[in-house]
């Protein structure tokens, strides 16, 4: 039975070390056997004749198919790694919450962003505002952001969350380069929002309904698979942030208007917020010595999914980071990368190891900077950085 074989493959997948989509099994014979099994199972998933839609017989088979697809993209020169989004209802559009209704009320989001700028003492820029919006995702504010993940198993988890056993759910995906060509901004949540980094999450800021340009796979919900996935992930996928939840509730109830110059709108909003719910605990937690270690590890894994590919033309694996995703993420999220540098400096000073590969990632970013300068261009002017 294909589903039994798919479960066998996923048990194997969970048992061996990996970097992004690449399994690093020291037993080469076993690795090849399971690679052949994954390809066979993925090839057997039926596809609609005229559409980019697959129908998997089970969540297990969908998991193997998506993992194999990710590895295929990373193994060969391709239009960038896939990024994934799970949805409970295949009939829903793939569009952010603020664009699902006409004339959405943006005052709550403006109040939240202004208050967050006030409590963090930051000047509001396009990049910092996007970061505040990302932190509000999942807490009831309508935003312009769409959640995606670099890990396809996380997308299956969210597609199945809250769905009825056996009902059909869907995972969408598109390539990183296609997303970039559509003019999206790629946003990372701030380091102190744990849930998004556990989910290997990134956000696309776009008005379009992405459904017409996405691949998709439909499959039936399985509680047994969800249990297996929870054991595999070994962490709570949706940890709560009570202060953030209360801050978003305050913003939803804000009746406005937003203070106008010459008043300091951010300071006024921050005082209103903190008078209501108190100061954010992350202001204290963020200066604790090891606060950034887990985020560093999780971000390293996100980058491995997004940018690693195999340069070897033989059966061996020679991994190298593509430049384009790393440079795009850094330019779009300068504050996040600054925080990571601070965490790295603390770990270096205190001999704390994140992951050995994290230094490889930092070296890759430096290499990409040099290659970009040698090409004389801005990364967005040419996709030749992929090569």
C-alpha positions in Angstrom: 0.0 0.0 0.0 1.4 3.4 -1.0 0.3 5.0 2.3 2.1 2.4 4.4 5.2 3.0 2.3 4.8 6.8 2.7 4.7 6.4 6.5 7.8 4.2 6.3 9.6 6.9 4.4 8.5 9.7 6.8 9.6 7.6 9.8 13.0 7.3 8.1 13.0 11.0 7.3 12.5 11.8 10.9 15.3 9.5 12.1 18.3 10.9 10.2 20.1 14.3 10.3 19.3 16.9 7.7 20.1 20.3 6.4 17.1 21.9 4.9 15.7 19.4 2.4 18.8 17.3 2.3 19.0 14.2 4.4 22.5 13.4 5.6 22.3 9.6 6.1 25.8 8.1 6.7 24.5 4.8 5.2 24.7 5.6 1.5 23.0 2.4 0.4 20.0 3.0 2.7 19.9 6.6 1.7 19.6 5.6 -2.0 16.9 3.1 -1.3 14.7 5.6 0.5 15.4 8.3 -2.1 14.2 5.8 -4.8 11.1 5.1 -2.6 10.3 8.8 -2.3 10.6 9.3 -6.0 8.4 6.3 -6.7 5.7 7.4 -4.3 5.8 11.1 -5.5 5.5 10.0 -9.1 2.5 7.9 -8.3 0.4 10.8 -6.9 -2.2 11.6 -9.6 -2.3 15.0 -11.3 -5.1 16.8 -13.0 -4.5 16.8 -16.8 -4.8 20.5 -17.4 -4.1 22.1 -14.1 -1.3 22.3 -11.6 -3.2 20.2 -9.1 -2.3 16.9 -7.5 -4.5 14.6 -5.4 -2.8 12.6 -2.7 -4.6 9.5 -1.2 -3.4 10.5 2.3 -1.6 13.1 4.3 1.4 10.7 4.5 1.6 10.6 0.7 1.2 14.4 0.5 4.1 14.7 2.9 6.4 12.5 0.8 5.4 14.3 -2.4 6.1 17.7 -1.0 9.4 16.7 0.6 10.5 15.1 -2.7 9.4 18.2 -4.6 11.5 20.4 -2.4 14.5 18.2 -2.7 14.1 18.1 -6.5 14.0 21.9 -6.6 17.1 22.1 -4.4 19.0 19.3 -6.3 19.0 21.0 -9.6 19.2 24.5 -11.1 15.6 25.7 -10.7 13.6 28.8 -10.3 14.2 29.0 -6.6 13.1 26.9 -3.7 9.4 26.4 -3.1 7.6 28.1 -0.3 4.3 26.6 1.1 1.0 27.6 2.5 -1.6 25.2 4.0 -5.3 26.1 3.9 -8.2 24.2 5.4 -10.7 25.0 2.6 -9.5 24.4 -1.1 -12.2 26.9 -2.2 -10.7 29.8 -0.3 -8.6 32.4 -2.2 -4.9 32.8 -1.4 -5.1 36.4 -0.4 -4.3 38.3 2.8 -7.0 39.2 5.3 -7.0 42.9 4.7 -7.7 42.4 1.0 -10.5 39.9 1.5 -13.1 42.7 2.1 -13.6 46.0 0.4 -12.8 49.1 2.4 -11.1 47.2 5.3 -10.6 49.3 8.4 -6.9 50.0 8.7 -7.0 52.1 11.9 -6.4 49.2 14.3 -3.3 48.2 12.3 -2.0 51.8 12.2 -2.6 52.1 15.9 -0.7 48.9 16.6 2.3 49.8 14.4 2.5 53.3 16.0 2.4 51.9 19.5 5.0 49.2 18.7 7.3 51.9 17.3 6.8 53.9 20.5 7.6 51.0 22.9 10.7 49.9 20.9 11.9 53.5 20.4 12.3 53.0 16.7 11.6 55.3 13.8 8.9 53.9 11.6 10.3 52.8 8.2 8.7 50.5 5.6 10.9 47.7 6.9 10.1 48.3 10.6 6.4 48.7 9.9 6.3 45.4 8.1 8.0 43.8 11.1 5.3 45.1 13.4 2.6 43.8 11.1 4.3 40.4 11.0 4.2 40.3 14.8 0.5 40.9 14.7 -0.2 38.0 12.4 -2.4 35.3 14.0 -3.7 37.7 16.7 -6.9 38.9 15.0 -5.7 42.1 13.2 -6.4 42.3 9.5 -3.0 42.6 7.7 -1.6 42.7 4.2 0.6 39.6 4.9 0.2 36.0 3.8 1.9 33.3 5.9 4.2 30.9 4.1 6.7 28.4 5.4 9.8 26.9 3.9 9.0 23.5 5.5 6.3 21.6 3.7 5.3 19.5 6.7 4.5 22.7 8.6 2.2 23.6 5.7 0.4 20.2 6.1 0.0 20.9 9.8 -1.8 24.2 9.1 -3.9 22.9 6.3 -5.2 20.2 8.7 -5.6 22.4 11.8 -9.2 22.6 12.8 -10.4 20.5 9.9 -12.7 17.5 10.1 -11.1 14.0 9.9 -11.1 12.8 6.3 -12.1 16.2 4.8 -10.1 17.5 1.8 -7.5 20.2 2.6 -4.9 21.8 0.4 -1.2 22.9 0.4 -0.2 25.6 -2.1 3.3 26.4 -3.2 5.2 28.6 -5.6 8.9 29.2 -6.2 10.8 31.9 -4.4 11.8 33.6 -7.7 8.2 33.6 -8.9 7.1 35.3 -5.7 9.8 37.9 -6.1 8.9 38.5 -9.8 5.3 39.4 -8.6 6.7 42.3 -6.7 6.1 40.9 -3.2 8.0 42.1 -0.1 9.4 39.2 2.0 9.0 39.8 5.7 10.3 38.0 8.8 8.7 38.3 12.2 10.9 40.0 14.9 13.1 37.6 16.9 10.9 37.7 20.0 7.8 36.3 18.2 8.7 32.6 18.7 5.9 30.9 16.9 6.8 32.2 13.5 10.4 31.1 13.7 9.3 27.7 15.0 7.1 27.5 11.9 10.1 28.4 9.6 7.7 31.2 8.6 8.1 34.1 6.3 5.4 36.5 5.0 4.5 37.8 1.5 3.2 41.3 1.4 1.0 41.4 -1.7 -2.5 42.5 -2.8 -2.9 39.7 -5.4 -4.8 36.4 -5.0 -1.9 34.0 -5.5 -4.1 31.0 -6.1 -4.0 31.1 -9.9 -0.1 31.0 -9.9 0.4 28.4 -7.2 0.8 24.7 -7.5 -1.4 22.8 -5.1 -2.0 19.3 -3.6 -5.2 18.1 -2.0 -5.4 15.3 0.6 -7.6 14.1 3.4 -7.1 15.1 7.0 -5.6 12.5 9.3 -5.5 12.9 13.0 -2.9 10.1 13.2 -0.6 12.1 10.8 -1.1 15.2 12.9 0.0 13.3 16.0 3.1 11.9 14.2 3.9 15.4 13.0 3.7 16.9 16.5 6.1 14.2 17.7 8.4 14.9 14.9 8.5 18.7 15.4 9.2 18.2 19.1 7.9 21.7 19.9 4.7 23.6 20.2 3.9 25.1 16.8 1.7 27.8 18.1 3.1 29.0 21.5 1.1 31.9 22.9 2.4 35.4 23.5 0.0 36.8 26.0 1.2 40.4 25.9 1.1 40.4 22.1 -2.4 39.0 22.1 -3.6 41.7 24.5 -1.8 44.4 22.4 -3.7 43.3 19.3 -7.0 43.2 21.3 -6.3 46.9 22.3 -5.6 47.8 18.7 -8.9 46.2 17.5 -10.8 48.2 20.1 -9.0 51.5 19.2 -11.5 54.0 18.0 -9.0 56.6 16.8 -8.2 58.9 15.3 -4.5 58.4 15.1 -2.7 61.5 16.6 -1.5 63.9 13.9 1.6 66.1 13.8 3.0 68.1 15.6 2.0 65.5 18.2 4.3 62.5 18.7 1.8 59.9 17.6 4.0 56.9 18.4 4.7 58.1 22.0 1.0 58.8 22.6 -0.1 55.4 21.3 2.6 53.6 23.2 1.6 55.3 26.5 -2.1 54.4 25.8 -1.1 50.8 25.2 1.2 50.3 28.1 -1.2 52.1 30.5 -3.7 49.5 29.5 -1.7 46.3 29.5 1.8 47.1 30.8 5.2 47.2 29.1 6.1 44.3 26.9 8.1 41.6 28.6 10.3 41.1 25.5 11.9 44.4 26.3 13.5 42.7 29.3 13.8 39.2 27.8 15.6 40.5 24.7 18.6 41.6 26.8 19.0 38.2 28.4 22.3 36.6 27.2 20.9 33.5 25.5 17.7 35.1 24.2 18.6 34.9 20.5 20.1 31.4 20.4 17.0 29.5 19.5 16.0 32.1 16.9 19.5 31.8 15.4 19.1 28.0 15.1 15.6 28.3 13.6 16.6 31.0 11.2 19.5 28.9 10.0 17.1 26.1 9.3 14.8 28.4 7.4 17.7 29.6 5.2 18.8 26.0 4.6 15.3 25.2 3.2 15.2 28.4 1.2 18.7 28.7 -0.3 20.7 25.4 -0.1 21.2 23.5 -3.3 23.4 20.6 -4.4 26.4 21.7 -6.6 27.7 18.1 -7.0 27.1 16.4 -10.3 27.8 13.0 -8.8 25.9 10.9 -6.2 27.6 12.8 -3.4 26.2 15.9 -1.8 28.0 19.3 -2.1 25.8 21.9 -0.5 26.0 25.6 -1.3 23.7 28.5 -0.5 22.1 30.4 -3.4 22.7 34.1 -3.0 19.4 35.6 -4.1 17.2 34.4 -1.2 19.8 35.5 1.4 20.3 38.9 -0.1 16.6 39.5 -0.5 15.8 38.6 3.1 18.6 40.7 4.5 17.7 43.8 2.5 14.0 43.4 3.4 14.6 42.8 7.1 17.6 44.9 8.3 16.5 45.0 11.9 16.2 41.2 12.1 19.7 40.7 10.8 21.1 43.2 13.2 19.5 41.3 16.0 21.0 38.1 14.7 24.5 39.7 14.6 24.1 40.7 18.2 23.2 37.1 19.2 26.1 35.8 17.2 28.5 38.2 19.0 27.2 37.0 22.4 27.6 33.3 21.4 31.1 33.9 20.1 32.1 35.7 23.3 30.7 33.0 25.6 31.7 30.0 23.5 28.0 29.0 23.0 27.5 26.9 19.9 24.3 27.5 17.8 24.9 25.1 14.9 28.2 24.6 13.2 26.4 25.4 9.9 25.4 28.8 11.1 28.9 30.1 10.5 28.6 28.6 7.0 25.5 30.7 6.6 27.2 33.9 7.7 30.1 33.1 5.4 27.7 32.5 2.5 26.2 35.9 3.1 29.6 37.5 2.9 30.4 35.5 -0.3 27.1 36.6 -1.8 27.9 40.3 -1.0 31.2 39.9 -2.8 29.7 38.2 -5.8 27.0 40.8 -6.0 29.5 43.6 -5.9 31.6 41.9 -8.6 28.5 41.6 -10.8 28.1 45.3 -10.3 24.5 45.1 -9.4 21.7 45.1 -7.2 20.5 41.5 -6.6 17.1 42.3 -7.9 18.4 43.3 -11.3 19.5 39.8 -12.3 18.7 36.3 -11.3 22.2 35.2 -12.4 23.0 35.2 -8.6 21.2 31.9 -8.6 24.1 30.2 -10.3 
